[in-house]
Amino acid sequence: MTSIKSIVKSIVKSKGPILTTQLIKELRVAGSTATDEALRQQLSRFEDEEIYKLKGYFAHRQTLFYFKDDFFDEVFTEGLLAALKSDAKQYHYLIKALEFHRGVLPIDQLPCYGVNPVSNVKGHVTINSAIQKLQTLKLVHNNNAEVSLEPPRTHIIENKRQSMAIQLVKDVLLLQFNDWARKLSMTAYDSSTFYSPFGNFCFAFVAPSYITTVTTWSDQQLKPGFVVADILIGNTVTADHIEFFIKKVEILKAQKNTLKFLPFLIVDNLEPEALNALRSSGIIIGKVNQLFGEEYTSLMAALINTVVNAGAVLKKNPEQFIDLLVKLKALVSGKTNNLRGDLFEMAVGYYHSKMGCGTLDIGKLITYEYNQREMDVYAVYGNKVVVAECKGYNYPMSKADLETWLTDKVPIIRKWILDQPSLSDKEIHFQYWCTGGFTEDANNLVEKMEKTKKYTLEFFNAEKIVKTSALAKSKKFNDIMNEYFIKQS
């Protein structure tokens, strides 16, 4: 009689990675007459040097059976992702969120797109534990600032510029949503928080509300309800993408002592099936064009296009960038401070474009001897190569900030440039632009480093930025630099 061990191996070889429940069904097909419980007990004791068992992820304490040699193969990945989708939703939601956002999310934003609490809640896996478990499976990478999908496992290579553009637009939209809600007296003034917890779960927007239908009285005190919102933009939103939000709302409603709340999901492109699922779950759908108007929607689309194609836009039509900033200031006045740091590199790129560089790239990634580095602005002139680091911050850079740049980025980028036949005979200029200037000890280092003879080092504080920008001979640009980047520093 064929042993259960050989039957299990045959099934796993044929079906690929398989969960306990499905494996029991396959054993029945293979002729087993034992009860489900008896088979479950046999499988729990199953041992074989070729078959590995993955535990601790799946509903009902199920185990995923797979050939150990398949761990890095597509066979295992496909089976694993299918198992997560069917029986480990909390991990599936995080994977789908990263896929939606072009493979990467800031670590403080990822919790908003799942159902994992930010602190210990009985019966739930915390977000930190969930990320660690996904790392163990080689599905994600966590560098403590961002969580990204592992390309070898998921075949998704992050699109840095696209992701950055989407994040910028999300930030503006959340600020605009905050303004919209408080103007309607839906939320208390200056009370909102972003990417913060409500009921132990994270939301992109959280604000107390004193609307009578959500307030409660306790111990003779009026307690507010809350307005909470998450945001999915820049991609087509399917039913699979919004499942996390519906589930998160269900969990909160089922919890004892959860304050009343109004759940919003802000979207720009929603499939009918997703729309129906949200409506039937009592979710308030905030479509960007309906909330803020078509002109606002067009501006956000223009912002994404400009950031994604920054180098090409600045080289072929630099005035398009200036026009975009003018429109941003007019339409979302007072809500663009958070964009300054990310758009400042484009302002520096505009300057180099106007000064006649032949090649211009924004956010260029290079790899040299297995080291990857990013250049905020990369401009090639006839006789020189300029690499600019851009800090559009309202605070000064410290000596430690400069030392990190000088030791971690400059040497590798310089070696890469010298290794390029078309660039090796050009002068190399490294520039550090900072709207907030430099601390006293950083200034002392600046004076010392500007004397280096290996290559040219240039440092730009607010005063020098204003003088240098004037060389571009563009009144609009000078006004933008002064009002948008410098004056607010």
N, C-alpha and C positions, 0 to 999 in steps of 0.2 A: 504493500500500500504506500502511495506517495506521501512523504512527510509534509507537514504544514510548512516547514522551513523551505523546502524546494518549491512549493506552490506559491508562497509569498514572494520568493525571489523571481519566479516566473512572471507573476503579476506585476511587480515593480519594474521588471525589465520591459514588459509590454506596455504598461500604462504610464511609466514615469513616476515621479514623486506622487505619493497617494496618502490620503488621510485615513485614520482608523475606520471611520464610519463607512467610507467607500470601499476600503479594503475588505471589510466584513461582507459587504454585498458581493464583491468579486469572489470571495471564498465560497459563498453560497452558490454562485454560478458554477464554480469549479467542483461542486458536489458535496460540500461540507453540510452535515446535518446537526452540528452542535448548535446550542443556543447562542444568541448574540452575546450574552454575558460570558459564556464559556469561551467564545472566540476572543472576546475583549481581554479576558484573563491570559489566554495563551499569547496574544500579541504583546501584552504588557511585559511578559517574561521572554519575549523573542530576543535572541542574541545571534548575531552572525557577523563575521569579520568584514563582509562585503557590504552589508546593509547597515546604514546609520539611521538613527531615530532623532527627529527634531521635536523637542517638547517645550512647553511653557509659552506658546504663542496662541494656541488655537482653542476655540470654544469647546466646552464639555471635556476638557483635558485630553483632547485628541493628540495623536502623534503623527508626524509626517515621516513616512518611510521612503528612503531613497538610497541609491547606490552611492557610496562615499566618493567614488571616482568621478561622479557627475556634479559635484558641488559647484564647480566653476563653469559648467556647461550650460548651454541654452535650455537643455532638457530640464535641468534642475530649476533654472530661473523661471521658466514658464510655469512649471508645476508649483513652485513656491508662490509666485504672484497670484496664481489662480486660487491656491489654498488660503492666502491672506484675504483675497476678495470674498471668498465664500464663508470662511470661519474665523477670520481674525480682522474684522473690520477696522479696528482702531489703528492698525498698522497700514491697512489699505488706504484709509483716508489720507494719511500723511504722504504716502507715495503719490496718490492722485494730485494732492496739492502741489507737490514739487514738480510733477509733470506739467500741470496747468501753468506754473510760473517759470517755464523754460528751464527747469532743472535745479533751481536754487531759490532759497528764501532766507532772509535774515533770521537768526535764531530766535529773536524775540517775537517774530511774526508767525512762525510755523505752528505754535500752539493754538492759534486762532482757527486753524484749518483742520482740527481734529477734535476728538472727544476725550482726550487725556487731560486730567486735571493738572493744575500747576503745582499743587501740593498734595500731600497724602489724603486720599479719600478711600475709605474701606470698599474693597471690591473693584477698584480701578487702578490701572497702571499709570503712573505719573508720566508727564511728557518727557522728562529727562530719562526715565527708564525705557520708554518707548524708543527714543532716539538711539540709546545705547544698544538696544536689541536689534534695531535695524542696521546699526554699524556692524554688529557681530555677524549678520548675514551678508555683509559686504554690499548692502543696498544703498546706503547713504554714507557721506563723509561729513564730519562735523569739525570745523576749525575754530569753534567757539565764537565766531562772529556770524557765520552762515552755515546752513545745512544744505548740501547738494547731493543729487543722485550720483551714484558711481557709474560712469559710462560703461565700463566693461560688463557690468551686470545688467544695466537697464537700456543700454544703447541710446541714451539721451545725453548729448553733450550740451552743457549749459551755454546759453546765449547771453553773455555778460551785458552787452549793450541793450538788448531787448529787455532783460530782467531789470536793469537799472532804469530804463525808461518807464516801465510799468510801475516800479516802486515810486518814482517821482509823481506820476499821475495819481496813484493811490493816495499819496500823502496830501496832494492838493484837494482831491475829492473828499477825503475825510474831514479836512478843515472846512470845506464848503458845506458838507453835510452838517457839521457842528453849527455853522453859521445859520443854515436853514432851520435847524431844529430849535435853536434858541430864539430866533426871530418869531417863530410860531408859539413861543412860550411852552414848547414841548419839554425842554430841558432847562435846568437852572443855569443861570449865566456864569461863564467861566468855571464850570464844574466838570467838564468832560476830561476824560483820559483816553489815551490811545494805546492799543495793544496791551491791555491790562485785564485783570481778572474780575469776573462777576460770578458769584456762587462757586468759586474755585475753578471755573473754566475761563479761558481767555477769549476776549473779543477785540476786534480792531477798534471799536468805539464803545465807550461806556460813559453814561451820564445819568445823574439822578433826575427824576421827573416828578412834578407835583400836580400832574393831571389827576383829577379826582378819581378816575376809574382805576388808577394803579396805586394810589396812596392807601395807607392803612393806619389805623390807630392802635397804639400799644402803650400801656402804662400811661394813659392820658397824653401821649405824645404823637404827633403826626409824623409818620415815617414815609419817605418818598418811595415811589417805584423807580424803575430804571428804563432807559432806552438803551438797547444794545444793538450793535450792527457789525456785520462782517462784509468784506468787499471782494468781489471776483470780477476783474476787468481785464481786457486785453486779449481775450481768448473766448471761444465759444463755450458757454456754460451748459453742460449736459446734466441729466438726472443723476449721473454718477458723481458729478462734481459737487452737487448741493446736498447730497445725502448726509454729510457730516454735520451740516448746519441744522437740518431737521432733527437728527439724532441728539445733538447737543441741547437743543431746545426741549426735546422730550425728557431728557435726563434732568434738566433743571426744574421742569414742571413737576416731576415725580419726587423731587427732593423735599424733605420737610424744612420748613422755615425759610424757603427761598422767597425773597421779596418779589412782588409782581413786576412784570417787565413787558416791554414792547419790543419784539425782535424784528429787525430790518436786515435785508440782504441787498446790498448795493451791487448792481450788475449793469453791463452795457450790451450784452449779446446773449440772449437766453433762448434755448430750444423749447418748443411747446411742451414737451414732456416734463421738463424741469419746472416750467412755469406752473403747470397743473399740480405738480407735487408740492410746490411751495404754497400755493393757494389752499390746497386741501389740508395743509398742516397749520394754517393760520399765520403764515409768515407774511410780513409786509414787504413787498417787492419795490425797491427803489431803483427804477431805471434812470440812468444818468441823464438821458435827453429829456425825460419827463420831469425830473426834479429840477434841473438847472438850465434846460433849453438847448436847442440845436447848436447855437453859436458856441456855447461852452463845450459841447461834445466835439465839435470840429476843432476847437483850440487844443483839446487834450490829444486828439488824433495827430495834430500838427506837432505837438510837443514830442510825442512818441517817435514820429518819423524823423524829426530833427536830431534827437538824441541817438537813435539807432544808426542813422547815416551821417553822423556829425562831420566826419572828415570830408566826405563828398559834398555835403551842403555848404560847408565853410569854404571849400576850394572853388566850387562852381558858382554858388550864389550866396556869398557871405551875408548880404543884406537880409536874407530870409531869416537868419538868426536874430538880427536886431529887431526886425519887424515882429517876430514871435515874442521877444521880451517886452516890447511896447504893448502888445495886445494882452500879454499876461498881466502886466501891471495895471492895465485899464479894467480888465474883466474880473480879475481875482485879487484886487488891490488889498494889501495887508496880509495876504495868505501865501506869499512867495518866499518868505525868509528861509523856509526849509529847503528851497530849491537852490539857494545861492551856492552852496558848496559843490553841488553836482554840475551846475551850469557854468561855474567859474572857469573850468577847464576849457569850455567852448568859447568863452570870452577871450581867453589867452590864445586859443586857436584862431579866432577871428583876427586878432592882432597880427599873428604870423602870416595869415593869408593876405592881409592888406599890405604887409611888408614884402610880399613877392616870393614866398617860398615855392619851390617847385612841387614838392610832395608834402601832404599834410594828413596826419592820422590822429584821431582822438581815442584814447584808451587802448592803444596798440599793445598786444601781448606778444612777448618774445620768449623763446626758450634757449638757454645756452648752458651746455654741460649739465643737463637735467634740472636746471634752475629756471623757473618761470618768473618773469617780472612784467609789470605793466607800466607803460609810459603814458602819463596823462595827455601830454601833447608831444608829438613827434613831427618835426618840420625839417625838411631837407632843402637847403639852398644850394646855389652853385658852388660855393666854397666852404660850406659848413653844415654840420648837423646840429640841430637844437633839440634837446630833450628837456621838457619843462614839467616840474612838479607843481601842482596847483592846489592851494589851500584857501578856499573862500570862506574862512571862518572869522568870527568876530572876537577871537581871542588870539594872543600871540603864541607863536611856536617856541618851544623850549629848546635848550641845547640838546637834550636827549632826542627830540624829534629830528633835529638836523643830523645828529650823529647816526641815527638809524638810517636815514636816507643816504648819507655819505658812505656808510659801510655796507649796507645791505643791498641797495639798488644801484648806485652809481658804478661800482666796479664791474658788476655783471653786465650792465647795459653797455658800458664802455668796451668791454671785451667782445661783446656781440657786434658792436659797430665796427671795431677794428678787424673783425673776421669777415666782414662783408666786402667783397672786391670793389663794389661800386661806391663804397663809403670810406674806405681805409685811408684815402689821401686827403680827406676833408678835415677841417678843424672840428673839434667836438666842444660844444657848449652845453653845460648843464645849468638850468635855471630853476630857481625856487621862488615862486610867486605866492605871497601870503598877505591877504587883505588886512589881517589882524596884526601884522608886523612880527617882531621877535622880542623875546625877553632879553634882559640885560646880558645874561651869560651867553645867550644865543648870539647876540650882536658881537660879543667878543670873539666867538668862534667864526662868525661871518668875516670879520676883518682879517683873521688869520687865513681862512680858507680861500679868500679871493686872491691871495698871492700865489696859489699853486700854479706850477708851470706845465704839468702833464696835460691839462685841459683847462678850459675856461669855466669858472664857476661864477654865477651871477645871482644875487639875492635881491628880491623886490619887496619892499614894504609898501604901505598904502601911498606914501608920498611919491616914491619912485614909480609905482604903478600908474599914478595919475600923469606924471611927466612922460613916461614911456608910451602910454596909450595915446597921447596927443600926436605922436609920430605917425599914427595910422591915418591922420587927417580926415577924421569922420566925426562930425559934431554929434550925431546920434550915438555913436559908440562912446564918445567922451561922456555924454550925459548918462548913458547906461552905466558905465563904469563908476561914475561919481555917485549917482542916485541909488543904483541897485546893489552894487558890490561894496563901494567904499564908505558911503555916508552911514550905512547901517552897521559898520564894523565897530 
